[in-house]
Amino acid sequence: MHVVLVEPEIPPNTGNIARTCAATGTSLHLIKPLGFSVSDRYLRRAGVDYWHLVDVHIHESWDALPDNLRSPEHIHLFTSHARLSYTDTEYRPDDVLVFGRESVGLPQWILSQFLDRQRKIPMAGAVRSLNLSNAAAIVVYEAMRQQGFPGLDA
């Protein structure tokens, strides 16, 4: 499975997501521009000593992401504006979970390419979004649960 962060802005969020990826054997893809340096001490601290366990890929742009990772049958975009819940999806091992920037989410031009592949995490009306690292962890672990936690000590 793959987690894609489009233009992440906050180092500790990306570090925490990297830790989730390390714990689940999930690849992490970062789409530039990044709001930090990958050598940022906050990024490293949030990922603790697990960076060597993360399969990290940094891409210059969305278009530089390999075609197989932008394939409509494998991609899932997470946005608070979606109609369907993240639990309304059957996840597979080669799926791609895409999350946007902390401040604005995914760009409309990406969302418009995958209208039927958008999902949300249900929340009470007054809350507009969850922390990015929490949202990614919720979705990654649901996907892993559906697959029987392959390769994990369940």
C-alpha positions as CSV (number, residue, x, y, z in Angstrom):
1,M,0.0,0.0,0.0
2,H,1.1,3.6,-0.6
3,V,0.4,6.8,1.3
4,V,0.8,10.0,-0.8
5,L,1.0,13.4,0.9
6,V,0.5,16.2,-1.6
7,E,2.5,19.3,-0.6
8,P,2.6,18.6,3.2
9,E,3.3,21.6,5.3
10,I,4.0,20.5,8.9
11,P,7.0,18.4,9.7
12,P,5.7,16.6,12.8
13,N,2.6,15.4,10.8
14,T,4.8,14.0,8.1
15,G,7.0,12.4,10.7
16,N,4.1,10.8,12.5
17,I,2.7,9.5,9.2
18,A,6.2,8.1,8.4
19,R,6.0,6.2,11.7
20,T,2.6,4.8,10.8
21,C,4.1,3.8,7.4
22,A,7.0,2.1,9.2
23,A,4.6,0.2,11.5
24,T,2.5,-1.0,8.6
25,G,5.0,-1.6,5.9
26,T,3.4,1.1,3.8
27,S,5.3,3.2,1.3
28,L,5.3,7.0,1.8
29,H,5.3,9.4,-1.2
30,L,5.8,13.1,-0.7
31,I,4.8,15.5,-3.5
32,K,6.7,18.8,-3.6
33,P,6.7,21.6,-2.7
34,L,7.2,20.5,0.9
35,G,6.7,23.0,3.7
36,F,9.9,21.8,5.3
37,S,13.3,20.2,4.6
38,V,13.4,16.4,4.8
39,S,16.3,16.8,7.2
40,D,14.2,19.0,9.5
41,R,14.8,18.1,13.1
42,Y,11.0,18.1,13.9
43,L,10.4,15.7,11.0
44,R,13.1,13.4,12.3
45,R,12.0,13.7,15.9
46,A,8.4,12.8,15.1
47,G,9.6,9.7,13.1
48,V,11.9,8.9,15.9
49,D,14.3,6.1,15.0
50,Y,12.1,4.6,12.3
51,W,13.2,6.5,9.2
52,H,15.4,3.6,8.0
53,L,12.2,1.4,8.1
54,V,10.2,3.7,5.8
55,D,10.1,3.3,2.0
56,V,10.1,7.1,1.3
57,H,9.8,8.6,-2.2
58,I,10.0,12.3,-3.0
59,H,8.4,13.5,-6.2
60,E,8.8,16.9,-7.9
61,S,5.1,17.2,-8.7
62,W,1.8,15.2,-8.9
63,D,2.7,14.5,-12.6
64,A,6.0,13.0,-11.5
65,L,4.2,10.4,-9.4
66,P,4.5,7.1,-11.3
67,D,1.4,6.4,-13.5
68,N,0.6,3.2,-11.6
69,L,0.1,5.3,-8.5
70,R,-2.3,7.6,-10.2
71,S,-4.4,4.7,-11.6
72,P,-8.1,5.3,-11.0
73,E,-8.8,1.7,-9.9
74,H,-6.2,2.0,-7.1
75,I,-6.4,5.6,-5.9
76,H,-8.4,6.9,-2.9
77,L,-8.5,10.6,-2.2
78,F,-9.4,11.8,1.3
79,T,-11.3,15.1,1.6
80,S,-13.8,16.5,4.1
81,H,-16.0,17.4,1.1
82,A,-16.6,13.8,0.0
83,R,-20.0,12.2,0.1
84,L,-18.9,8.7,1.0
85,S,-17.1,7.5,4.1
86,Y,-13.6,5.9,4.1
87,T,-15.3,2.8,5.4
88,D,-17.4,2.6,2.2
89,T,-14.3,1.3,0.4
90,E,-12.8,-2.1,-0.1
91,Y,-9.0,-1.6,0.2
92,R,-6.4,-3.8,-1.6
93,P,-2.7,-4.2,-1.0
94,D,-1.7,-2.0,-4.0
95,D,-4.0,0.9,-3.2
96,V,-2.9,4.5,-3.0
97,L,-4.2,6.7,-0.2
98,V,-3.9,10.4,-1.0
99,F,-4.0,13.2,1.5
100,G,-3.6,17.0,0.9
101,R,-2.0,19.9,2.7
102,E,-2.9,20.6,6.3
103,S,-4.2,24.1,5.5
104,V,-6.3,23.5,2.4
105,G,-6.5,19.8,1.6
106,L,-6.2,18.4,-1.9
107,P,-6.2,20.8,-4.8
108,Q,-9.5,21.0,-6.8
109,W,-7.7,20.0,-10.0
110,I,-6.7,16.7,-8.5
111,L,-10.1,16.1,-6.9
112,S,-11.8,16.8,-10.2
113,Q,-9.8,13.9,-11.9
114,F,-11.2,11.3,-9.5
115,L,-14.8,12.3,-8.6
116,D,-15.8,8.8,-7.7
117,R,-12.7,8.0,-5.7
118,Q,-13.1,10.6,-2.9
119,R,-13.8,9.6,0.7
120,K,-14.1,11.4,4.1
121,I,-13.8,10.6,7.7
122,P,-17.1,11.3,9.4
123,M,-17.0,14.1,12.0
124,A,-19.3,16.2,14.1
125,G,-20.5,19.3,12.2
126,A,-18.5,21.9,14.0
127,V,-15.2,20.2,13.3
128,R,-14.0,20.8,9.7
129,S,-11.0,18.4,9.7
130,L,-8.8,16.1,11.7
131,N,-5.0,16.4,12.1
132,L,-3.4,15.0,9.0
133,S,-1.4,12.3,10.8
134,N,-4.5,11.2,12.7
135,A,-6.5,11.0,9.4
136,A,-3.8,9.0,7.7
137,A,-3.5,6.6,10.6
138,I,-7.3,6.0,10.7
139,V,-7.4,5.2,7.0
140,V,-4.2,3.1,6.9
141,Y,-5.3,0.9,9.8
142,E,-8.8,0.5,8.3
143,A,-7.2,-0.7,5.0
144,M,-4.9,-3.0,6.9
145,R,-7.8,-4.4,9.0
146,Q,-9.8,-5.2,6.0
147,Q,-6.9,-7.2,4.6
148,G,-6.3,-9.1,7.8
149,F,-3.3,-7.0,8.9
150,P,-0.9,-8.7,6.4
151,G,2.6,-8.9,7.7
152,L,1.7,-7.3,11.0
153,D,1.5,-8.8,14.5
154,A,-2.2,-8.7,14.8
